[in-house]
Amino acid sequence: MGKQTRNAGELRKLLLERIEAIPELAGQLTDVHRGGVVWKDPGEGGPNWTVPILSDRGTHRPDIARIIRQAQMEFDLEAD
């Protein structure tokens, strides 16, 4: 059975809900806020969407990366 599909707006909303559930991130701008969700070539069984990195990599947060990876395992981006 394949993954459920969502459009980019739905995935962005889902990610923001999960990110903003982390108390210290409520109200903070993240790459999800700035860049949303975009299509990417899934390659060999990988996810077909990503969140563009727009902030300084020095501010990388493993908890946000984990939220994105978990959602990528759960959902595919709907094809246009």
Secondary structure, 3 states (H helix, E strand, C coil): CCCEEECHHHHHHHHHHHHHCCHHHCCCCCHHHHHCCEECCCCCCCCCEECCCCCCHHHCCHHHHHHHHHHHHHEEECCC
